[in-house]
């Protein structure tokens, strides 16, 4: 039922694709990125049927050719959509992939959130927040499937979570699954799997410092699972990795050295999509449309900050969010994007880190939201303990004074239905609506 909910939300969001027909190319980017996505979707079946090397194409950038591992080729997505591509063509499969992108991201996140927190409604809301975030929705309409089909990072996180927390595990089993998921995500997005391993590696070191005894006891199995996963990944992706790094016309996935200095984000960019509102306020950068977190998520975390600080998983995830924030804001610390305060040393460190310097830092908002949602879910569970008292006195539902008091009292109960239906709906729909509204004139030609 949850996946149907996400699918319904995605269909409503991208209704113009269905209105005009799945076989109609949507001119969202003037024939640029969307046209390239259609071409990449068609390349895999074409190369297989004609005996071509799938990792190199001289049909694109004719006379010179291009290393397909250095451009978003979407091999995993193209493989999933292969039957539709063969039956109905690449335009239809590309449009369907656009609709499925937020569903894949939201549902994979929901599964991991629910398995870890055991909160169904909080996990559903967090899946909506992550799967229908401005990053995913904005890049979906451009056909950027390498940053919209995000299934690997949450599953990889869950595998390591089980490795650390379970008493007994099968190293071969977990290592094999780790290798398969990493391989699928690698073929789907070389940029995403690179940033995933980078941030999870740092998060692992962060946990190792704070939980030395636990990590010391589990260190051998963590290394063993990682080695098995690495061997499986090499078996499945060895030639592709070699071709990516040393093959003909090899290039990196995104030249972040030119793009990252342009994306200058401030604190306000995290929760106020003012450029989507067309208010004419010069408080935001003109390129921050990949970021923004529903203000209700941040407000809930701030409201119950003291309680969340006492919960280990929430405290560690929210602390790590601070590091991710400094990684993605650009060369300077600022409140508003047009207001420089201090240089950002982490940015300059990342710009001199091999491979990572070629990723787009502003896309790290996915990891920021992913870790931030753990605090949001645990906060919802705390507010969840309130239903009976509020239902007994419905008039208190609309009392702000009572709502504030209920957050601080251990006796008072909060109405989950009121919170999820009112606040949760606004948080998931607002960013999606304002992000897609500016494309409606282009789509409805």
C-alpha positions as CSV (number, residue, x, y, z in Angstrom):
1,X,0.0,0.0,0.0
2,X,2.8,2.4,0.8
3,X,4.4,2.0,-2.7
4,X,0.9,2.7,-4.2
5,X,0.7,5.9,-2.2
6,X,4.0,7.1,-3.5
7,X,3.1,6.1,-7.0
8,X,-0.2,8.0,-6.8
9,X,1.7,11.1,-5.5
10,X,4.2,10.8,-8.4
11,X,1.4,10.4,-11.0
12,X,-0.4,13.5,-9.7
13,X,2.9,15.5,-9.6
14,X,3.8,14.5,-13.2
15,X,0.2,14.5,-14.5
16,X,1.2,16.5,-17.6
17,X,3.2,13.6,-18.9
18,X,0.1,11.4,-18.9
19,X,-2.1,14.2,-20.3
20,X,0.1,14.7,-23.3
21,X,0.9,11.0,-23.7
22,X,3.8,8.9,-22.7
23,X,5.1,8.8,-26.3
24,X,5.4,12.5,-26.5
25,X,8.8,14.0,-25.7
26,X,8.5,16.6,-23.0
27,X,10.6,19.7,-24.1
28,X,11.5,20.6,-20.5
29,X,15.1,21.6,-21.3
30,X,14.9,22.8,-24.8
31,X,15.9,19.3,-26.1
32,X,19.1,19.2,-24.1
33,X,19.2,17.0,-21.0
34,X,15.9,15.3,-21.7
35,X,17.0,14.4,-25.2
36,X,20.2,13.0,-23.9
37,X,18.3,10.9,-21.3
38,X,16.2,9.4,-24.2
39,X,19.3,8.7,-26.1
40,X,21.0,7.0,-23.1
41,X,17.9,5.0,-22.4
42,X,18.0,3.7,-26.0
43,X,21.7,3.0,-26.1
44,X,21.7,-0.2,-23.9
45,X,19.3,-2.2,-26.1
46,X,20.8,-0.8,-29.3
47,X,24.3,-1.7,-28.2
48,X,23.3,-5.2,-27.1
49,X,21.3,-5.9,-30.3
50,X,24.1,-4.7,-32.6
51,X,27.0,-6.1,-30.7
52,X,28.5,-2.8,-29.7
53,X,30.6,-2.0,-26.6
54,X,28.0,-0.7,-24.2
55,X,30.7,1.4,-22.4
56,X,31.7,3.4,-25.4
57,X,29.6,5.1,-28.1
58,X,30.6,6.9,-31.2
59,X,27.0,7.6,-32.0
60,X,27.1,10.5,-29.5
61,X,29.5,13.3,-30.1
62,X,30.0,11.9,-33.6
63,X,33.5,11.5,-35.1
64,X,35.0,11.6,-31.7
65,X,32.7,9.4,-29.5
66,X,32.3,9.3,-25.7
67,X,33.1,7.1,-22.8
68,X,29.6,6.2,-21.5
69,X,30.9,5.6,-18.0
70,X,32.0,9.2,-17.8
71,X,28.5,10.5,-18.6
72,X,25.2,9.6,-16.9
73,X,24.4,6.5,-18.9
74,X,21.8,5.0,-16.5
75,X,22.7,1.4,-17.2
76,X,20.7,0.1,-14.2
77,X,17.7,2.2,-15.0
78,X,17.9,1.3,-18.7
79,X,18.1,-2.4,-17.8
80,X,15.0,-2.1,-15.7
81,X,13.1,-0.3,-18.4
82,X,14.5,-2.5,-21.2
83,X,11.2,-4.4,-21.9
84,X,9.3,-1.1,-22.2
85,X,12.0,0.4,-24.4
86,X,11.9,-2.6,-26.8
87,X,8.1,-2.6,-26.9
88,X,7.2,1.1,-27.0
89,X,10.4,3.0,-27.6
90,X,12.8,5.0,-25.5
91,X,10.6,8.1,-25.1
92,X,7.9,6.1,-23.4
93,X,10.4,4.3,-21.1
94,X,12.1,7.7,-20.3
95,X,8.8,9.3,-19.3
96,X,7.8,6.3,-17.2
97,X,11.3,6.4,-15.5
98,X,10.6,10.0,-14.7
99,X,7.4,9.0,-12.8
100,X,9.1,6.1,-11.1
101,X,12.2,8.0,-9.9
102,X,10.5,9.6,-6.8
103,X,8.7,6.3,-6.0
104,X,12.0,4.3,-6.0
105,X,13.7,6.9,-3.8
106,X,10.8,7.3,-1.4
107,X,10.0,3.6,-1.0
108,X,13.7,2.5,-0.5
109,X,14.0,5.1,2.2
110,X,10.7,4.2,3.8
111,X,11.8,0.5,4.1
112,X,15.1,1.4,5.9
113,X,13.4,4.0,8.1
114,X,10.8,1.6,9.2
115,X,13.2,-1.3,9.8
116,X,15.3,0.8,12.0
117,X,12.8,3.0,13.9
118,X,9.7,0.8,13.8
119,X,7.6,3.9,13.2
120,X,5.3,3.3,10.2
121,X,3.7,6.7,9.9
122,X,6.9,8.6,10.5
123,X,8.7,6.5,8.0
124,X,6.0,7.1,5.4
125,X,6.2,10.9,5.9
126,X,10.0,10.8,5.8
127,X,9.9,8.8,2.6
128,X,7.7,11.5,1.1
129,X,10.0,14.2,2.3
130,X,13.0,12.5,0.8
131,X,11.5,11.0,-2.4
132,X,9.6,14.1,-3.3
133,X,12.3,16.6,-2.3
134,X,13.2,19.5,-4.5
135,X,16.4,17.7,-5.5
136,X,14.6,14.6,-6.8
137,X,11.6,16.4,-8.4
138,X,13.7,19.1,-10.0
139,X,16.1,16.6,-11.6
140,X,13.4,14.2,-12.5
141,X,11.8,16.6,-15.0
142,X,15.2,16.9,-16.6
143,X,15.6,13.2,-16.9
144,X,18.6,13.1,-14.5
145,X,18.0,9.5,-13.4
146,X,21.5,9.3,-11.8
147,X,20.2,11.5,-8.9
148,X,16.5,10.5,-8.9
149,X,16.7,6.7,-8.7
150,X,18.3,6.7,-5.3
151,X,18.0,3.2,-4.0
152,X,21.5,2.2,-3.0
153,X,22.5,4.6,-0.2
154,X,19.6,3.7,2.2
155,X,20.1,0.0,1.7
156,X,23.8,0.2,2.1
157,X,23.3,2.1,5.3
158,X,20.9,-0.6,6.6
159,X,23.3,-3.4,5.8
160,X,26.0,-1.8,7.9
161,X,23.5,-1.0,10.6
162,X,22.7,-4.7,10.9
163,X,26.4,-5.6,10.8
164,X,27.0,-3.4,13.8
165,X,23.9,-4.0,15.8
166,X,23.1,-7.7,15.3
167,X,24.7,-10.3,17.6
168,X,25.3,-12.9,14.8
169,X,25.5,-12.4,11.1
170,X,26.5,-14.2,8.0
171,X,29.5,-12.4,6.5
172,X,29.1,-14.0,3.1
173,X,25.4,-13.2,2.9
174,X,25.7,-9.5,4.0
175,X,28.8,-9.0,2.0
176,X,27.2,-10.4,-1.2
177,X,24.2,-8.2,-0.8
178,X,26.5,-5.2,-0.2
179,X,28.4,-6.0,-3.4
180,X,25.2,-6.4,-5.5
181,X,23.6,-3.2,-4.3
182,X,26.9,-1.2,-4.8
183,X,27.2,-2.6,-8.3
184,X,23.7,-1.7,-9.2
185,X,24.0,1.8,-7.9
186,X,27.4,2.1,-9.6
187,X,25.9,1.3,-13.0
188,X,23.0,3.6,-12.2
189,X,25.2,6.5,-11.1
190,X,28.9,6.6,-10.6
191,X,28.6,10.0,-8.9
192,X,26.1,8.8,-6.3
193,X,27.9,5.6,-5.3
194,X,31.1,7.6,-4.9
195,X,29.5,10.2,-2.6
196,X,27.7,7.4,-0.7
197,X,30.9,5.5,0.1
198,X,32.6,8.8,1.0
199,X,30.0,10.0,3.4
200,X,29.3,6.6,5.0
201,X,33.1,6.1,5.5
202,X,33.3,9.4,7.3
203,X,30.1,8.6,9.3
204,X,31.7,5.2,10.3
205,X,34.8,7.0,11.6
206,X,32.5,9.4,13.4
207,X,30.7,6.6,15.1
208,X,34.0,4.8,15.9
209,X,35.1,7.9,17.8
210,X,31.9,8.1,19.8
211,X,31.2,4.4,20.3
212,X,34.7,3.0,20.6
213,X,33.8,-0.1,22.5
214,X,30.9,-1.2,20.2
215,X,32.9,-0.6,17.0
216,X,36.0,-2.3,18.4
217,X,33.9,-5.4,19.1
218,X,32.4,-5.3,15.6
219,X,35.5,-4.2,13.7
220,X,36.4,-7.6,12.4
221,X,33.0,-8.3,10.9
222,X,32.7,-4.8,9.5
223,X,36.0,-5.3,7.6
224,X,35.0,-8.8,6.5
225,X,31.7,-7.7,5.1
226,X,33.4,-4.8,3.4
227,X,36.0,-7.0,1.8
228,X,33.4,-9.5,0.6
229,X,31.3,-6.6,-0.8
230,X,34.4,-5.2,-2.5
231,X,35.2,-8.5,-4.1
232,X,31.7,-8.9,-5.4
233,X,31.7,-5.4,-6.7
234,X,35.0,-5.9,-8.5
235,X,33.7,-9.1,-10.1
236,X,30.5,-7.3,-11.3
237,X,32.0,-3.9,-12.2
238,X,35.7,-4.5,-12.7
239,X,35.8,-3.9,-16.4
240,X,33.4,-1.0,-16.1
241,X,35.6,0.6,-13.4
242,X,38.7,0.1,-15.5
243,X,37.0,1.6,-18.6
244,X,35.7,4.5,-16.5
245,X,39.2,5.4,-15.2
246,X,41.5,4.4,-18.0
247,X,39.3,3.7,-21.0
248,X,39.2,5.6,-24.3
249,X,38.2,9.2,-23.9
250,X,37.7,8.7,-20.1
251,X,36.2,11.6,-18.3
252,X,34.7,12.1,-14.9
253,X,31.0,12.2,-14.3
254,X,30.6,15.9,-13.5
255,X,33.2,18.6,-13.6
256,X,32.5,20.0,-10.2
257,X,35.6,22.1,-10.3
258,X,33.6,24.5,-12.6
259,X,30.1,24.0,-11.1
260,X,30.7,23.9,-7.4
261,X,32.0,27.6,-7.0
262,X,28.7,28.7,-8.6
263,X,26.4,27.0,-6.0
264,X,26.6,29.3,-3.0
265,X,24.0,28.4,-0.4
266,X,22.9,30.0,2.8
267,X,21.0,28.8,5.8
268,X,17.8,30.1,4.3
269,X,18.2,27.8,1.3
270,X,17.5,24.8,3.6
271,X,13.8,25.6,4.2
272,X,12.6,28.6,2.1
273,X,12.1,28.0,-1.7
274,X,11.7,31.7,-2.4
275,X,12.7,31.5,-6.0
276,X,9.8,29.0,-6.6
277,X,7.5,31.6,-5.0
278,X,8.6,34.3,-7.4
279,X,8.6,36.9,-4.7
280,X,11.4,38.9,-6.2
281,X,13.4,38.7,-3.0
282,X,17.2,38.7,-3.4
283,X,17.7,36.4,-0.4
284,X,18.4,33.3,-2.4
285,X,20.9,32.2,-5.0
286,X,19.6,31.7,-8.5
287,X,20.7,28.0,-8.5
288,X,19.7,26.5,-5.2
289,X,16.6,24.8,-6.6
290,X,18.2,21.4,-5.8
291,X,17.9,22.0,-2.0
292,X,15.3,22.8,0.6
293,X,13.8,20.8,3.4
294,X,10.2,21.2,4.5
295,X,10.2,23.7,7.4
296,X,7.9,21.4,9.4
297,X,10.7,18.8,9.6
298,X,13.2,21.3,10.8
299,X,10.7,22.9,13.2
300,X,9.8,19.5,14.7
301,X,13.5,18.7,15.3
302,X,14.1,22.1,16.9
303,X,11.0,21.8,19.0
304,X,12.0,18.4,20.5
305,X,15.8,19.1,20.3
306,X,16.4,18.3,24.0
307,X,14.6,15.0,23.8
308,X,16.3,14.0,20.5
309,X,19.7,14.8,22.1
310,X,19.1,12.0,24.6
311,X,18.5,9.5,21.8
312,X,21.8,8.1,20.4
313,X,20.8,7.5,16.8
314,X,19.1,10.9,16.5
315,X,22.0,12.7,18.2
316,X,24.6,11.1,16.0
317,X,22.6,11.6,12.7
318,X,21.9,15.3,13.5
319,X,25.5,15.9,14.5
320,X,26.6,14.4,11.2
321,X,24.1,16.7,9.3
322,X,26.2,19.6,10.5
323,X,29.2,18.2,8.7
324,X,27.2,17.6,5.5
325,X,25.9,21.1,5.6
326,X,29.4,22.6,5.5
327,X,30.2,20.2,2.6
328,X,27.4,21.5,0.4
329,X,27.1,25.2,1.0
330,X,30.0,26.3,-1.2
331,X,33.2,28.4,-0.7
332,X,31.8,30.7,2.0
333,X,29.8,30.5,5.2
334,X,26.6,32.7,4.9
335,X,23.1,33.2,6.2
336,X,21.9,34.5,2.8
337,X,23.6,33.4,-0.4
338,X,24.4,37.0,-1.3
339,X,26.1,37.6,2.1
340,X,29.6,36.3,2.6
341,X,30.7,35.9,6.2
342,X,33.7,33.5,6.4
343,X,35.6,31.1,4.2
344,X,34.5,27.5,4.4
345,X,37.6,25.3,4.9
346,X,35.7,22.1,4.3
347,X,34.8,23.2,0.8
348,X,38.5,23.8,-0.1
349,X,39.4,20.5,1.4
350,X,36.8,18.7,-0.8
351,X,37.9,20.6,-3.9
352,X,41.4,19.1,-3.4
353,X,40.1,15.6,-2.8
354,X,40.5,13.3,-5.8
355,X,37.3,12.1,-7.5
356,X,35.1,13.9,-4.9
357,X,36.1,17.2,-6.3
358,X,34.3,16.2,-9.5
359,X,30.9,15.6,-7.8
360,X,28.3,18.3,-7.4
361,X,28.4,19.4,-3.8
362,X,24.8,20.8,-3.8
363,X,23.5,17.3,-4.3
364,X,24.7,16.3,-0.9
365,X,21.3,17.6,0.3
366,X,20.1,14.1,-0.2
367,X,22.4,12.8,2.6
368,X,21.5,15.8,4.8
369,X,17.8,15.0,4.4
370,X,18.4,11.3,4.9
371,X,20.2,11.7,8.2
372,X,17.9,14.5,9.3
373,X,14.8,12.4,8.8
374,X,16.0,10.0,11.6
375,X,15.6,12.9,14.0
376,X,12.2,13.7,12.5
377,X,10.9,10.2,12.9
378,X,12.0,9.8,16.5
379,X,10.4,13.2,17.2
380,X,7.2,12.0,15.7
381,X,7.4,8.9,17.9
382,X,7.7,11.1,20.9
383,X,4.7,13.1,19.9
384,X,3.0,9.9,19.1
385,X,2.5,9.1,22.8
386,X,-0.4,11.6,23.0
387,X,-3.5,10.4,21.2
388,X,-5.8,9.6,24.1
389,X,-5.6,12.9,25.9
390,X,-6.2,15.0,22.8
391,X,-9.0,12.8,21.5
392,X,-10.7,13.1,24.9
393,X,-10.6,16.9,24.5
394,X,-10.8,17.8,20.8
395,X,-11.0,21.5,21.4
396,X,-7.3,21.4,22.5
397,X,-6.3,20.4,19.0
398,X,-6.2,24.0,17.9
399,X,-4.7,25.5,21.0
400,X,-1.1,26.5,20.2
401,X,-0.4,26.9,23.9
402,X,-1.6,23.3,24.5
403,X,0.5,22.0,21.6
404,X,3.6,23.6,23.0
405,X,2.9,22.3,26.5
406,X,2.2,18.8,25.2
407,X,5.7,18.6,23.7
408,X,7.3,19.2,27.1
409,X,4.9,17.1,29.2
410,X,5.4,13.4,29.6
411,X,1.7,12.9,30.6
412,X,0.0,14.7,27.7
413,X,-0.7,12.9,24.5
414,X,-0.5,14.3,21.0
415,X,-2.8,13.4,18.0
416,X,-0.8,11.6,15.4
417,X,-3.6,11.9,12.9
418,X,-3.8,15.7,13.2
419,X,0.0,16.1,13.0
420,X,0.6,13.8,10.0
421,X,-2.4,14.9,7.9
422,X,-2.0,18.6,8.4
423,X,1.7,19.2,8.9
424,X,3.0,16.2,6.9
425,X,0.9,17.0,3.9
426,X,2.1,20.6,3.8
427,X,5.7,19.5,4.1
428,X,5.6,17.0,1.2
429,X,3.4,18.9,-1.2
430,X,4.7,22.5,-0.9
431,X,8.2,21.9,-2.1
432,X,7.0,19.7,-4.9
433,X,4.3,22.1,-6.0
434,X,6.5,25.2,-6.1
435,X,9.3,23.3,-7.8
436,X,7.1,22.0,-10.6
437,X,4.9,25.0,-11.2
438,X,7.4,26.9,-13.2
439,X,7.6,24.0,-15.7
440,X,3.9,23.9,-16.4
441,X,3.9,26.5,-19.1
442,X,6.6,24.6,-20.9
443,X,4.9,21.2,-20.5
444,X,1.4,22.4,-21.4
445,X,2.4,23.7,-24.8
